[in-house]
Amino acid sequence: MVNVLEKLEPAANKISSVILQQDYVEVVAHIDADGICAAAIASGALDNAGIEHTITFLKQIDEEALESLKHRDNFVWFVDLGSGVYEEIKNINFVISDHHIPASKELGRQLNPHLFNIDGSREMSGAGATYMVAKSMNEENKALAPLAIVGAVGDMQDNEECRLIGANRELQRGSGVEAKKDIRYFGRESRPVYKLLQYASDPVIPGVSGFESTSIKFLKSLGIELKEEDSWRKWVDLTFEERKKIVSEIVKILMRKGFGIKRALRVVGEVYLLPNEKGNLHDAKEFATLLNACGRHGAPEVGVAVCLGDRDTYYRKAMNLLNEHRSAIANGIEVVKEIGIEQMPHIVFFDAGDKIDERIVGIVAGMVLEANGINKPIVAFAKMKGKDTLKISARATSDLVEKGVDLSEALNTAAKQVGGLGGGHRMAAGASVPCERREEFLKLMDKEIAKQLGSLLFDAED
C-alpha cells in the first residue's frame, strides 16, 4: 500500500530547509481552529529550531491584507492560507503550508496537498500540511502530530465520510490520537445528555432536537436517568446499553420520517480522543471548538498557548472565551429567527447587518442550515466593522456536496464579478464584497449553484 504522506516529503524537505536558514520568521495564519493549530505547530517547530518568530493572524486575505503583505521585508511562513493569492505575494520572501485551492502549481515555496492529487478539503488540513514541514525540520516535532488531527476535525474534514480519510488517516495513525466509533453529536464529554440531543444536528432528530423539553421527554421515554445524584449525566457517563438504546431509537425516528438509511447512518461515526488530555481537550472536536472560540473572539494567541501546553492562565482564558462564544452563537440564532431566512431558486440567505459578529456568522449559518433541514446552500451576510463591506459565509450539507455543490468555486466566481474576493471549501466558504453590490452578488451566487446542480439552462446573454 502506497503511503500518501510520502508524496509530500520531498516538498516538505525543501521548504523546511529554507525555513531553517532563517534568523527570524513571521508566521501568518488564519484565525479558525485549523489555522490556530497550524500556527501552534509552526511556532513549536521554530522554538525547537531556536528561530525567533512572531505570529500574525488574519481573518481573510482581502485587498487590505494583500497590500500589507506585499510590503513585508521579513521572511514569512504562511500557514492555512496563502496558496490562493500565490501570484499576488510572489515578490515577497515566503513559504506556504496550506490546503486551500492553489492559484499556482509552482512548487518550491509551497506545500499544498492539491498539488499532489490529495484533496485538501477532505484529506489534509492546513495544520496537516504545516505538520509535514515541521516533522521535516526535526523528528522531535512528531510530538505536535495531535494538533494536525485537531485541525482536520476543526476544519470538518471528517464530515463527509463520518471519519478521517486519506492523508488525515495516515497522520492520525501516527499521532497517538485514538479513533473510536461513537455518536457524532457535539458535546459527548461536555454537555448533559439532554443538551447534546437538544442541539443535535447532522442529522437533526425530528421531534427531539431544538427544545430542551422534547429532548428530556425523549430520554425519559427510554428510561434513561438524567442525573446521577446531583450531577447531570453526560454521554460518556452512560452505559453501553443506554447509548445503544438511544442511537437505535434516533435511527428509527429518522427512518420513519423519511430521512433514508444514508442520512440515518450519520448518527454514528468516528470520534478522535487525545489520550494525554482531559476535559474540553480530550475530544478533538471539543478541542477545536475551544480554539474556534479563541479565534472568533479576537484572541487566537490564547488558542496557540493552549495548543502548546498551557493548562493554567491561558486555558482559563480560553474557557471564558468558549462561554462567550456559546452565548454569541445562541444570540445569533435568535437574530436569524427574528429577521428570517429568504428564499431564492437555488440558495437561501439572511442578512444580519451588524446584529451578528462577522467572525461567527458562518458558524450560525451552519447551525441554522442543519437545524431547519434546509436542502439548499445557505448564504449569510454580516457588516464588517468600520468598512462598507459585507462579510459572506456560505454553508452546504454533505448531501448537496455529493450532488455537485462546490461553495468555494461558486463564492469565488460570484465575488470576483462584484469586486470582492472569496474561497474556502466545497462545504464551507467565505468572501467579502462591497455592501452596495449585495443583490448583484446574490443573483450571481444563485446562478453558480444552479449551474453546479445542472438544474437551470441559461441563455447566451446570461
C-alpha positions, 0 to 999 in steps of 0.5 A, a space after each residue: 500500500 502506497 503511503 500518501 504522506 510520502 508524496 509530500 516529503 520531498 516538498 516538505 524537505 525543501 521548504 523546511 530547509 529554507 525555513 531553517 536558514 532563517 534568523 527570524 520568521 513571521 508566521 501568518 495564519 488564519 484565525 479558525 481552529 485549523 489555522 490556530 493549530 497550524 500556527 501552534 505547530 509552526 511556532 513549536 517547530 521554530 522554538 525547537 529550531 531556536 528561530 525567533 518568530 512572531 505570529 500574525 493572524 488574519 481573518 481573510 486575505 482581502 485587498 487590505 491584507 494583500 497590500 500589507 503583505 506585499 510590503 513585508 521585508 521579513 521572511 514569512 511562513 504562511 500557514 492555512 492560507 496563502 496558496 490562493 493569492 500565490 501570484 499576488 505575494 510572489 515578490 515577497 520572501 515566503 513559504 506556504 503550508 496550506 490546503 486551500 485551492 492553489 492559484 499556482 502549481 509552482 512548487 518550491 515555496 509551497 506545500 499544498 496537498 492539491 498539488 499532489 492529487 490529495 484533496 485538501 478539503 477532505 484529506 489534509 488540513 492546513 495544520 496537516 500540511 504545516 505538520 509535514 514541514 515541521 516533522 521535516 525540520 526535526 523528528 522531535 516535532 512528531 510530538 505536535 502530530 495531535 494538533 494536525 488531527 485537531 485541525 482536520 476535525 476543526 476544519 470538518 474534514 471528517 464530515 463527509 465520510 463520518 471519519 478521517 480519510 486519506 492523508 488525515 488517516 495516515 497522520 492520525 495513525 501516527 499521532 497517538 490520537 485514538 479513533 473510536 466509533 461513537 455518536 457524532 453529536 457535539 458535546 459527548 464529554 461536555 454537555 448533559 445528555 439532554 443538551 447534546 440531543 437538544 442541539 443535535 444536528 447532522 442529522 437533526 432528530 425530528 421531534 427531539 432536537 431544538 427544545 430542551 423539553 422534547 429532548 428530556 421527554 425523549 430520554 425519559 421515554 427510554 428510561 434513561 436517568 438524567 442525573 446521577 445524584 446531583 450531577 447531570 449525566 453526560 454521554 460518556 457517563 452512560 452505559 453501553 446499553 443506554 447509548 445503544 438504546 438511544 442511537 437505535 431509537 434516533 435511527 428509527 425516528 429518522 427512518 420513519 420520517 423519511 430521512 433514508 438509511 444514508 442520512 440515518 447512518 450519520 448518527 454514528 461515526 468516528 470520534 478522535 480522543 487525545 489520550 494525554 488530555 482531559 476535559 474540553 481537550 480530550 475530544 478533538 472536536 471539543 478541542 477545536 471548538 475551544 480554539 474556534 472560540 479563541 479565534 472568533 473572539 479576537 484572541 487566537 494567541 490564547 488558542 496557540 498557548 493552549 495548543 502548546 501546553 498551557 493548562 493554567 492562565 491561558 486555558 482559563 482564558 480560553 474557557 471564558 472565551 468558549 462561554 462567550 462564544 456559546 452565548 454569541 452563537 445562541 444570540 445569533 440564532 435568535 437574530 436569524 429567527 427574528 429577521 428570517 431566512 429568504 428564499 431564492 431558486 437555488 440558495 437561501 440567505 439572511 442578512 444580519 447587518 451588524 446584529 451578528 459578529 462577522 467572525 461567527 456568522 458562518 458558524 450560525 449559518 451552519 447551525 441554522 442550515 442543519 437545524 431547519 433541514 434546509 436542502 439548499 446552500 445557505 448564504 449569510 451576510 454580516 457588516 464588517 466593522 468600520 468598512 462598507 463591506 459585507 462579510 459572506 459565509 456560505 454553508 452546504 450539507 454533505 448531501 448537496 456536496 455529493 450532488 455537485 455543490 462546490 461553495 468555494 468555486 461558486 463564492 469565488 466566481 460570484 465575488 470576483 464579478 462584484 469586486 470582492 474576493 472569496 474561497 474556502 471549501 466545497 462545504 464551507 466558504 467565505 468572501 467579502 464584497 462591497 455592501 452596495 453590490 449585495 443583490 448583484 452578488 446574490 443573483 450571481 451566487 444563485 446562478 453558480 449553484 444552479 449551474 453546479 446542480 445542472 438544474 437551470 439552462 441559461 441563455 447566451 446573454 446570461 
